[in-house]
Amino acid sequence: MTPGRPPSARARIARASGAERSGAGPFPAAPRRTSTGRARRENRSGWLLVSPSLAVVGLVVLLPFALVVVFGFSEIRLVDIPYLGTEPIEWSLENFRRAAASQAFWGALWTTVLYAGLTAAGSLAVGLVLALALRRPFAGRGLVRALLLVPYVLPVVAAATIWKTMLNPQYGVVNAFGRAYLGWDTPVGFLSTTTADVWGIPVPVALLVVVLFDIWKSAPLAFLFLTARLQSVPGEIEEAAALDGANRRQNLRFILLPQLRAVALLLLLLRFIWSFQSFDDVYLLTEGAGSTQVMAIQVYTELVTKADIGSAAAFGLLMSLILGVLLVGYVALSRRTDES
């Protein structure tokens, strides 16, 4: 290239391509160290922000669960607690073998499944009936809806006390009404009677009372969810069905119920999980009497009454395993509902 003459176009293109290959240019790229250091600082700040929550979860959830696992695979009673750490732990599957061979375990499991299933189905059915009955506007509908939520927001201790007072064999209003108007010869111990013959059919009295109590407490939640879903149903669909000659039964079967199917399935599974691990409702009413010994009360009995920590931990781990399977089903059903 001749000195004094400007570079040709070909020379400028060649020089620019060489600069790109060498990584240089009129606007040099930002150094990677700066972006990497910034990312590290952001990660460090994020870990610092979540570390208190992680510490709480570790102390409140993970550490107790780890101790339950240790107790479940070892022979430890309540009197052995002061000596923990001074002697080696003897690992064993004896607690789980005893649980598998125990009639109390299988009886509590069957009672829990029956109790959770009846409660889930009953609360969903009652909530659906209430949601459909209060769907159309009328005078005082807001007040009625507010009153329906009282059982759900009422503290469980107060609710159980009210029911125990009403069902008391000596001064309860239910027995007084039955003896005065229904011809009962003797008062009925609703919270302690295992079975009673009603028209020749054995009825689990105490378990049925506990189920009715839980339905009374949890039906308002199902009512809220189903009412919210009903309000989102387009009115044009029902108007078109009415123009085509559909009656109320057909409108309910072919329009409303399909719209509620996903929410109803989620409520059914979620209510079953909550009832499966329920303790306070049953214990406050019957304390496990009258064949209402559910799994949670059985764990409490093994721990407090029998002072057998290992057996109680094994029962709790088996219960957690069943709940884990139910939770996996709930998550899968939730994802399928979101996709649909």
TAURCOR-V68161 format. One record per backbone hydrogen bond with DSSP energy under -1.0 kcal/mol. CO is the residue of the C=O (numbers start at 1). NH is the residue of the N-H. Records with the same first field share a line. If there is no record, write none. Layout:
# TAURCOR-V68161
CO: NH  NH
This chain:
# TAURCOR-V68161
2: 5
8: 12
9: 13
10: 14
11: 15
12: 16
13: 17
14: 18
15: 19
16: 20
17: 21
18: 22
19: 24
32: 36
33: 37
34: 38
35: 39
36: 40
37: 41
38: 42
39: 43
40: 44
41: 45
42: 46
43: 47
44: 48
45: 49
46: 50
47: 51
50: 54
51: 55
52: 56
53: 57
54: 58
55: 59
56: 60
57: 61  62
58: 63
61: 65
62: 66
63: 67
64: 68
65: 69
66: 70
67: 71
68: 72
69: 73
71: 74
73: 92
74: 76
76: 310
77: 80
78: 81
80: 83
81: 84
83: 86
93: 97
94: 98
95: 99
96: 100
97: 101
102: 106
103: 107
104: 108
105: 109
106: 110
107: 111
108: 112
109: 113
110: 114
111: 115
112: 116
113: 117
114: 118
115: 119
116: 120
117: 121
118: 122
119: 123
120: 124
121: 125
122: 126
123: 127
124: 128
125: 129
126: 130
127: 131
128: 132
129: 133
130: 134
138: 141
140: 144
141: 145
142: 146
143: 147
144: 148
147: 150
149: 153
150: 154
155: 159
156: 160
157: 161
158: 162
159: 163
160: 164
161: 165
162: 166
163: 167
166: 174
168: 172
172: 176
173: 177
174: 178
175: 179
176: 180
177: 181
178: 182  184
188: 190
189: 192  193
193: 206
196: 203
198: 201
201: 198
203: 196  205
204: 208
205: 209
206: 210
207: 211
208: 212
209: 213
210: 214
211: 215
212: 216
213: 217
214: 218
215: 219
218: 222
219: 223
220: 224
221: 225
222: 226
223: 227
224: 228
225: 229
226: 230
227: 231
230: 233
235: 239
236: 240
237: 241
238: 242
239: 243
240: 244
241: 246
242: 245
247: 251
248: 252
249: 253
250: 254
251: 255  256
252: 257
255: 259
256: 260
260: 264
261: 265
262: 266
263: 267
264: 268
265: 269
266: 270
267: 271
268: 272
269: 273
270: 274
271: 275
272: 276
273: 277
275: 278
279: 283
280: 284
281: 285
282: 286  287
286: 289
292: 294
294: 298
295: 299
296: 300
297: 301
298: 302
299: 303
300: 304
301: 306
302: 308
307: 78
308: 312
309: 313
310: 314
311: 315
312: 316
313: 317
314: 318
315: 319
316: 320
317: 321
318: 322
319: 323
320: 324
321: 325
322: 326
323: 327
324: 328
325: 329
326: 330
327: 331
328: 332
329: 333
330: 334
331: 335
332: 336
333: 337
334: 338
335: 339
336: 340
